[in-house]
């Protein structure tokens, strides 16, 4: 299988999503929608910009909004609770958002402040991308086996060992 860049892979995935949307809603073109695309909190400015480029190339609208996944989780929690969240949270309270994904786990701190009489949720810290779960467990197992071999493996052999660890798991 020919290798593609992460940007191209993202673009292709988003193109598939656009095609599925437009097949289901032919009279509501994606380019005419208000689209919010979530990105990991660990994405830096460069990764965000590359994600935006992939999204625009896939046909998403120019006014696309990129939203960090932990903030999206907080907004979903707020929407689910309605006004009841106000009995749980107060000004200057901090939320810990734990994002356990298929390959990584991320921790983010979000604080509640007041901005001109309106609540403002702001990310104040994001932890390093932790290697837990999914592919990263396979890599951790492969690295442990590699250490027992007492010699470093080249990239192809390490990749093969990772696949074997996945099958063993």
Backbone torsions as a table, in degrees:
resi	resn	phi	psi	omega
1	UNK	NA	126.8	178.7
2	UNK	-64.1	140.8	178.8
3	UNK	-79.6	146.3	174.8
4	UNK	-129.7	160.5	179.5
5	UNK	-72.4	160.7	175.2
6	UNK	-59.0	-34.0	179.1
7	UNK	-66.1	-45.2	178.6
8	UNK	-64.0	-41.1	177.9
9	UNK	-61.5	-44.0	178.2
10	UNK	-62.7	-43.9	179.8
11	UNK	-59.4	-45.1	-178.7
12	UNK	-64.6	-40.7	177.6
13	UNK	-62.0	-46.0	-179.9
14	UNK	-67.6	-35.1	175.3
15	UNK	-60.5	-40.3	177.3
16	UNK	-62.6	-42.8	178.8
17	UNK	-62.9	-43.1	178.7
18	UNK	-61.3	-46.1	-180.0
19	UNK	-62.0	-41.3	178.8
20	UNK	-64.9	-42.6	177.7
21	UNK	-60.1	-49.0	-174.4
22	UNK	-70.4	-25.2	173.7
23	UNK	-71.5	-37.2	-179.1
24	UNK	-80.1	-31.7	-176.4
25	UNK	-131.0	70.1	-173.8
26	UNK	-63.6	-21.0	-179.4
27	UNK	-97.1	7.4	179.4
28	UNK	-132.5	72.4	-176.3
29	UNK	-55.7	143.1	179.8
30	UNK	-57.1	-41.1	-177.6
31	UNK	-60.6	-17.2	-179.6
32	UNK	-99.5	1.5	-176.7
33	UNK	-95.3	160.6	170.2
34	UNK	-90.9	114.8	-172.9
35	UNK	-115.2	131.4	173.2
36	UNK	-115.2	124.3	-179.8
37	UNK	-114.4	124.7	-178.4
38	UNK	-88.3	146.5	178.5
39	UNK	-132.7	153.4	177.3
40	UNK	-60.4	146.7	178.4
41	UNK	-63.0	-25.9	-177.8
42	UNK	-77.3	-6.4	178.4
43	UNK	-67.6	130.1	174.6
44	UNK	-86.1	-178.6	-176.6
45	UNK	-58.9	-38.5	-179.7
46	UNK	-65.3	-45.4	179.6
47	UNK	-64.1	-37.2	177.1
48	UNK	-63.8	-44.3	-179.0
49	UNK	-65.3	-39.6	177.3
50	UNK	-65.1	-36.9	176.6
51	UNK	-64.6	-43.0	178.1
52	UNK	-61.0	-44.6	179.1
53	UNK	-59.4	-45.0	179.3
54	UNK	-62.3	-41.3	-179.2
55	UNK	-65.6	-43.5	179.4
56	UNK	-66.6	-40.8	178.0
57	UNK	-64.2	-27.5	179.6
58	UNK	-81.8	-7.4	177.2
59	UNK	104.0	8.0	176.2
60	UNK	-73.7	156.1	-173.6
61	UNK	-67.4	154.8	-179.3
62	UNK	-60.7	-31.5	-178.0
63	UNK	-89.4	23.1	176.4
64	UNK	-49.7	137.8	177.6
65	UNK	-107.9	127.3	172.8
66	UNK	-95.8	128.6	-178.1
67	UNK	-129.4	132.0	177.9
68	UNK	-64.2	140.4	-177.7
69	UNK	-56.3	-42.0	178.7
70	UNK	-63.3	-37.0	176.8
71	UNK	-66.2	-39.6	177.4
72	UNK	-61.3	-39.5	177.9
73	UNK	-63.3	-41.5	178.2
74	UNK	-63.7	-44.9	179.8
75	UNK	-62.6	-38.1	177.5
76	UNK	-65.1	-41.1	177.9
77	UNK	-63.1	-43.2	178.5
78	UNK	-61.6	-45.5	-179.6
79	UNK	-63.2	-38.8	-179.8
80	UNK	-66.1	-36.3	-176.8
81	UNK	-85.9	-14.6	-175.7
82	UNK	62.5	-141.1	-179.8
83	UNK	-77.1	-7.8	-179.3
84	UNK	-62.4	-22.9	-179.0
85	UNK	-61.4	-27.0	-178.1
86	UNK	-67.1	-22.0	176.2
87	UNK	-82.4	-16.5	-177.6
88	UNK	-95.9	-38.9	-175.2
89	UNK	-112.8	145.2	174.5
90	UNK	-128.4	170.8	178.8
91	UNK	-54.4	140.8	179.8
92	UNK	70.3	5.0	172.6
93	UNK	-70.5	153.5	-179.1
94	UNK	-122.6	135.2	177.0
95	UNK	-103.7	138.5	171.2
96	UNK	-102.6	118.0	178.3
97	UNK	-104.0	121.3	179.1
98	UNK	-105.0	114.6	-178.3
99	UNK	-107.7	98.4	-179.7
100	UNK	-98.1	108.4	-177.6
101	UNK	-102.6	-171.1	-179.4
102	UNK	-71.0	-24.7	-177.6
103	UNK	-127.9	-16.7	-176.0
104	UNK	-143.9	167.3	172.9
105	UNK	-129.3	131.1	179.7
106	UNK	-123.7	143.3	176.4
107	UNK	-119.6	132.4	-177.7
108	UNK	-133.9	139.2	174.0
109	UNK	-103.6	130.5	178.7
110	UNK	-127.3	131.3	-178.4
111	UNK	-110.6	153.2	177.8
112	UNK	-102.5	124.1	176.3
113	UNK	-131.7	178.8	-179.5
114	UNK	-112.3	131.1	176.3
115	UNK	-128.6	102.5	179.6
116	UNK	56.0	41.7	177.4
117	UNK	85.2	1.9	179.5
118	UNK	-118.3	146.1	179.1
119	UNK	-68.6	142.5	177.3
120	UNK	-131.3	123.5	176.1
121	UNK	-102.1	122.7	-174.4
122	UNK	-132.1	134.1	175.9
123	UNK	-70.3	128.8	178.6
124	UNK	-112.7	-16.5	177.9
125	UNK	-161.6	147.2	173.2
126	UNK	-135.7	132.0	-179.4
127	UNK	-76.2	165.3	174.3
128	UNK	-63.2	152.2	177.7
129	UNK	-62.1	110.2	-177.9
130	UNK	-85.1	140.7	-178.3
131	UNK	-91.2	85.8	178.3
132	UNK	-136.0	137.6	172.4
133	UNK	87.3	165.7	171.4
134	UNK	44.9	-132.4	-176.8
135	UNK	-59.8	-30.7	-176.7
136	UNK	-70.0	-29.8	174.6
137	UNK	-67.6	-40.9	177.6
138	UNK	-59.7	-43.3	179.2
139	UNK	-65.5	-41.7	179.4
140	UNK	-62.0	-42.5	177.4
141	UNK	-63.3	-43.0	179.9
142	UNK	-63.4	-41.1	178.5
143	UNK	-64.4	-35.4	178.2
144	UNK	-66.4	-43.2	177.0
145	UNK	-63.6	-42.6	179.1
146	UNK	-58.3	-40.9	179.5
147	UNK	-63.0	-37.4	179.1
148	UNK	-69.4	-25.6	177.5
149	UNK	-74.6	-18.4	177.8
150	UNK	61.6	26.7	170.4
151	UNK	-154.3	139.3	-178.3
152	UNK	-68.7	144.2	178.3
153	UNK	-94.7	149.0	174.2
154	UNK	-73.7	171.0	-173.7
155	UNK	-57.9	-42.8	-178.5
156	UNK	-65.4	-41.8	-180.0
157	UNK	-69.0	-37.0	177.7
158	UNK	-65.3	-39.9	178.0
159	UNK	-61.9	-44.0	177.9
160	UNK	-61.6	-44.0	178.9
161	UNK	-62.7	-39.6	176.9
162	UNK	-59.9	-42.9	177.8
163	UNK	-62.5	-40.7	178.1
164	UNK	-65.5	-39.1	177.5
165	UNK	-63.5	-39.1	178.7
166	UNK	-62.2	-44.0	179.3
167	UNK	-65.6	-39.6	-179.8
168	UNK	-67.0	-36.6	-178.7
169	UNK	-64.2	NA	NA
